[in-house]
Amino acid sequence: MFKIAKQMRKERKDILGSKYLKDENGILKVKEEKVMERWRSYFSCLLNKTNEYQLEEEDKVEGPIWGVTEQIVEQALKSMKVGKAPGPSGITSDLIKAAGVTGVKGLFQVCESVEQESEVPEQQAKSYTMPVYNGKGDFLIVDKHRGKRLLEQHIKVYEKTLEKRLRDIVKIDEKQFGFQSIKSTLDAIFVLRQLKEKIWSKEERTFACLC
């Protein structure tokens, strides 16, 4: 039983990065500096693509959003999951929680600084990008990997404080499946498939509008 469980866990484990890669011409690269350069160029191109389509700005209907408080920061910190990978500093949410009031005050200072200066501090802006194999195709091709960004926990807490304040302003309709913790895309897909099967069983035409 333990042998089977161990094998199942091994098969489901994410594969991070690769010691060898193929370049744009399909030539295998084995030297570490060449492999790192290939990853760097791939993610630099992927994450810096510009979209020519521009949306017209709409008039503001609410705002400005009120400032962050220590109470909001404390609530955001409590909602952080434990055991998550840290950013470049190595500081996890577990360590910040263990710091108690001191940790909350330190986070509050970071969040307040971001709002006042409209800029993330240089030390907090750093992050790691980990390539994770998607399990399909040639493992040596960079396109078969997705990038997993490891941010600093301070920035994650600030994102949660911003989300909390925005949710108090913006009311999401109950029919909306996105941006809600109690619903997911899988629920929407299930409803759509059930509707399609029931209508098709009666040999009727189906029209779907997704927004």
C-alpha positions in Angstrom: 0.0 0.0 0.0 2.8 2.4 0.9 4.7 1.5 -2.3 1.6 2.4 -4.4 1.0 5.6 -2.5 4.6 6.6 -3.0 4.5 6.0 -6.7 1.2 8.0 -7.0 2.8 10.9 -5.2 5.9 10.8 -7.4 3.7 10.8 -10.6 1.8 13.9 -9.4 4.8 15.8 -8.3 5.6 19.0 -10.3 8.8 18.9 -12.3 10.7 22.1 -11.8 13.0 23.4 -14.5 15.5 21.2 -16.4 19.3 20.8 -16.5 19.2 20.6 -20.3 17.1 22.5 -22.9 16.7 22.9 -26.6 17.2 26.3 -28.2 15.1 27.9 -30.9 16.8 25.7 -33.5 16.3 22.5 -31.6 19.9 22.2 -30.6 20.4 20.7 -27.1 22.1 23.0 -24.6 23.9 21.3 -21.7 26.0 24.1 -20.1 24.3 25.8 -17.1 24.9 29.3 -18.3 23.4 28.5 -21.7 20.3 26.9 -20.1 19.8 29.9 -17.8 20.1 32.2 -20.7 17.5 30.2 -22.7 15.1 30.4 -19.7 15.8 34.2 -19.3 15.1 35.0 -23.0 12.0 32.8 -23.1 10.3 34.4 -20.0 11.5 37.9 -21.0 9.8 37.6 -24.3 6.7 35.9 -22.9 6.0 38.3 -20.1 6.8 41.5 -22.0 4.5 41.2 -25.0 2.5 44.3 -25.7 -1.2 44.3 -26.6 -2.1 46.7 -29.4 -5.7 46.6 -28.4 -6.5 49.6 -26.2 -9.6 49.9 -24.0 -11.3 53.3 -23.7 -11.2 54.7 -20.2 -14.5 54.8 -18.4 -15.7 57.4 -15.9 -15.0 56.6 -12.3 -18.1 55.4 -10.4 -16.6 54.9 -7.0 -13.5 56.0 -5.1 -11.0 56.8 -4.0 -10.5 53.7 -2.0 -9.8 54.3 1.7 -6.3 53.7 3.2 -5.0 50.5 4.6 -5.1 50.0 8.4 -3.4 47.6 10.8 -6.6 45.8 11.3 -7.0 45.1 7.6 -3.4 44.0 7.4 -3.9 41.6 10.4 -6.9 40.1 8.8 -5.0 39.6 5.5 -2.1 37.9 7.3 -4.5 35.5 9.1 -6.0 34.5 5.7 -2.5 33.6 4.3 -2.0 29.8 3.9 0.8 28.1 5.7 3.6 26.0 4.2 3.9 28.1 1.0 7.2 28.7 -0.8 8.8 32.0 0.1 10.3 34.7 -2.2 14.0 35.6 -2.6 14.2 36.8 1.1 13.2 33.4 2.4 10.6 34.9 4.7 7.4 32.9 4.8 4.0 33.9 6.1 4.5 31.4 9.0 7.4 33.4 10.2 5.5 36.7 10.0 2.6 35.2 11.9 4.9 34.0 14.6 6.2 37.5 15.0 2.8 38.6 16.3 2.2 42.3 16.8 5.7 43.1 15.5 5.0 41.3 12.3 1.7 43.1 11.7 3.3 46.5 12.3 6.1 45.7 9.9 3.7 44.6 7.2 1.6 47.7 7.8 4.6 49.9 7.2 5.3 48.2 3.9 1.7 48.5 2.8 1.5 52.1 3.8 4.7 52.9 2.0 3.4 51.3 -1.2 0.2 53.4 -1.1 1.9 56.7 -0.3 4.7 56.4 -2.8 2.7 54.4 -5.4 5.7 52.2 -5.9 6.8 48.8 -4.5 10.1 48.9 -2.5 13.0 47.5 -4.4 13.6 44.7 -1.9 10.0 43.6 -2.0 9.7 43.8 -5.8 12.1 41.0 -6.4 10.8 37.5 -7.2 11.7 34.1 -8.5 10.3 32.5 -11.7 10.2 28.7 -11.5 9.5 26.8 -14.8 7.1 23.9 -14.2 6.6 21.2 -16.8 3.0 20.9 -17.9 3.2 17.2 -18.5 2.7 17.3 -22.2 5.1 17.1 -25.1 8.9 17.3 -25.1 10.3 18.1 -21.7 13.4 19.8 -23.3 11.3 22.5 -25.0 10.6 25.7 -23.0 7.1 26.1 -24.5 6.1 23.0 -22.6 6.6 24.7 -19.2 4.6 27.3 -17.3 6.2 29.9 -15.2 5.4 29.9 -11.4 6.2 33.3 -9.8 7.4 33.2 -6.2 6.6 36.6 -4.7 7.6 38.1 -1.4 4.9 37.5 1.3 4.7 41.2 2.1 3.4 41.9 -1.4 0.9 39.0 -1.2 -0.5 40.5 2.0 -0.8 43.9 0.4 -2.7 42.3 -2.5 -5.1 40.8 0.0 -5.7 44.1 1.7 -6.4 45.8 -1.6 -8.8 43.0 -2.6 -10.6 43.2 0.7 -11.2 47.0 0.3 -12.2 46.6 -3.4 -14.7 43.8 -2.5 -16.4 46.1 0.0 -16.9 48.6 -2.8 -17.7 46.4 -5.8 -20.7 44.1 -5.5 -20.4 40.9 -7.5 -23.6 39.4 -8.8 -24.5 35.9 -7.6 -24.6 34.7 -11.2 -20.9 35.5 -11.6 -18.6 32.5 -11.2 -15.3 34.4 -11.4 -13.7 36.2 -8.5 -15.7 34.3 -5.9 -14.2 31.8 -3.4 -17.3 29.7 -3.2 -17.6 29.1 -7.0 -15.2 28.0 -9.7 -14.9 27.6 -13.4 -15.6 23.9 -13.0 -19.1 24.7 -11.6 -19.8 26.8 -14.7 -18.6 24.1 -17.0 -20.8 21.5 -15.2 -23.9 23.7 -15.5 -23.3 24.3 -19.2 -22.7 20.6 -20.0 -25.8 19.6 -18.1 -27.9 22.2 -20.0 -26.4 21.1 -23.3 -27.1 17.4 -22.7 -30.7 18.0 -21.7 -31.5 20.2 -24.7 -29.7 17.9 -27.2 -31.6 14.9 -25.9 -34.7 16.7 -27.2 -32.9 17.3 -30.5 -33.3 21.1 -30.1 -30.8 23.8 -31.2 -28.6 25.4 -28.5 -27.2 28.9 -28.4 -24.7 29.9 -25.7 -23.6 33.4 -24.8 -20.6 33.7 -22.4 -19.6 37.0 -20.9 
